[in-house]
Amino acid sequence: MNINIYDLNTLAAADKARILRRSELDIEGFQETVRPIIKAVRERGDQALVEFCAKFDKVTLDPAAIQVTEAEFERAERNLEPEIKAVIERAAANIRKFHQAQMPEEMWFTEISEGILAGEKITPITSVGLYVPRGKGSFPSVMLMLGIPAVIAGVPEIIICTPPTPEGTVDDASLFTARVCGIKTVYKTGGAQAITAMAFGTETVRKVHKVIGPGNAYVSAAKRLLYGHIDVGTPAGPSESIILCDEQADPRIAALDLLIEAEHGPDSTALLVTHSRELADKVTALLPDLIADLPEKRREFCTTVLGNYGGIVLTQDLAESIAFVNDFAPEHLEVLTAEPMLLLAKIRNAGEILLGQHTPITVGNYALGVNAILPTGGFARTFSCVTVFDFLKRSSIGYMSKQGYDSLKDVAMQFADYEGFPAHANAVRKR
């Protein structure tokens, strides 16, 4: 088994750049493939959706069956095992509690000076489309992470697009989860065609103002091409993680957690970053048996990832490890060090930061309450995890009394004169 081991201090600049770019290198190559999909859906609507469903999902779907019916929701609720319902509801409660705590005041003002008030009004986005992927399995957890904050934010119109199962339905857990979230409009369409449908609308799929949700390289490419037509939200592409370790980390826990994001798919990134050669050697020795215990498909994904965009990065010391983490800006960061809380202030760039051996990425992905839809591809340098704020917008509010206006009019007029805007100045000078 080939497991990449990179010594950061001897690594060639080109190799380091490749690690930092990870699968973002591949996404650019998908854009030309996606362009005709966008064109077809924009021009032929539902008919294009069913054709792409047959081509990519191998499912024959009638246009009338694109939207999930109430009967399908009812059937899913009857069929889903009570144990899975309980798991979904427990996770939903934690996620709901966390996101309710994020909600800001609907409106606020501050007195700038006597007679001058400035503030903000917080308003939900009018319509939002949630993309819930399916390709390598169903993801009701993604439904929770997107649906709950959208509903808490008060978005009036929420739709969901998700690829159909081989039987031409949406899986029971995802439909049950949509109901738990309080969302009733679900469409059986996925990939670049789903993103396009939400951007422009079709006979069945409603056009929305914003689309948000993770996806494969085709979905990521479609979002980039459609930027400007629709708000594409947090850049959430192929999964990625860094397990940050010092010499005191448990090698078995480090090895187990390294495989969490590696099993998502061959385009994932999973790195263990440490200054301990001894720990790196122990983890390397443990990985083959841990991977061998996985089902064939997940075993293949992990093997591919650890020899492609994943592996182990060796540094000189903990400070250099932290510097690499900040440079990489991972989607998921798990800190397995003796004093993880002491490192928190030094970590600037990560979609989420999970501290200590009792906080594995798995629990964060499903049930801790924090949102697991996170920026990938290095975008954690400037983007944030999904929150209620992704579904809200701010409008500035200003008010001046006559006294307040008189105190500021000369300042504004002189600025307008200086910048060469006479109409601006006249609106004050000739008032």
Phi, psi and omega in degrees: 000130180268115176244118180298133171231115184252127171267110189301330185279344177246004184287132177295150182302321181294322179291320177295319179298322179295318178298316182292327179281334186037223187288355173302334176301323185280328186300322181301327181288345181274347187296322180292329176292325186280332183308311180293333176294315178299315181298317183294315181292321180296324184271326189240003170054231185305321182299320177294322180299316181289328177294317179289330176297317178294321184286313188263323182263351181060038181234130175271118186231133174280144178307327181291344183260005182296319180272135178293135182268165177298324178298323178292321175299315181297318181295319179298318181294324178291321189278332187290135182298140180303326181296320179290321176302316182295320178297314180297316182292324177294314178297318180300321181297317180292317180295320180294317181298316180297315185283331174297327179291342180279341189298128179276172171297146181293333182202144175212154177226152168228146179275112180289314171198181186300124179084005181231119178242140175224144181195196180221149172243127182260125184229137175294146170298141188294318182213139183221140173252129179259129178255120180245109184289168179220332192336307184256017181144171179271152187227071175299336178296323177294321177303317179296314185294332178266316187291318184297309179295329178294318180290316179300322180292342177088025178299124185292323183235113180238127175238158178233135169244132179210142182296150179285159171287170176302338179273359179083022179239185167250138186300152186302318184296321181292320179291320176299318181295320177302319178294319178301322179288332183098028182246133187248348186251109182230135179243143180268078177205143184223184176070198181300329181293327178290318179298319179294319180299320179287333180286321187245342184082153172226187178301330183251312185281128182284142173286139180233169182273337182213144174236140182213142179146155182281165178188177180281189184297327179292318178295315179298320179295319179297319179298319180295320181288333183266357176301129186108329173270331183206149173289121186262004171068198181298131177290102183238096182251215181304144187295152180204150179207155167234130170258110183266120187232149165252188185290346182266000179294146175285117185298327180292316177298318179299317180293316178301314185285335175297330184276350185302304181277338179298329185280357180294320182173168184294343180265008179283166175234130177220112183238139167255126182244123183205156173261003182260107176297323180299314178297316180303317180295320180294318178296316179302320180291328182281330189301315184305315180291322178295320179291322181298334180284349183276157173301158189306312183297314180291326177298317179296318179299311183298318180298317179296313184298315184290344175256002183241268181266359181251191178130205183239133178249120179263133180238176179280324182200176183298323179299319179290326176299315180295320178298321178294317178303312181296326178290319182287321182056068186287159171296302178248132173235124176246127185254111178247077179231170183299321181229075186299326181296331181289341181271346189304318182293338183272346181268116185256327189235102175194142178296316172217154181234112181252124194253121171093163187289348179263009182233065180289157179305325181307312183291322175298323180295330191243317199220351183296325181122326177294157184277134183261005174268108195230156179290139180242179173066023181088357181288353174293352173293331184229342180256163182243169171299158177294135178219182174298335182292341175291343183248007180238158174223155183251139170242129176288146178234135176227145176214135174229134170282175177302318179296317179295317178299315181299330182282343185244347189298320181293322178299312181295318181296318180292324175298314180298317177299316183296321183273359174080039179239086185295325179296321176301311183295319181296328179297338176261312185298320185260013183289000000 
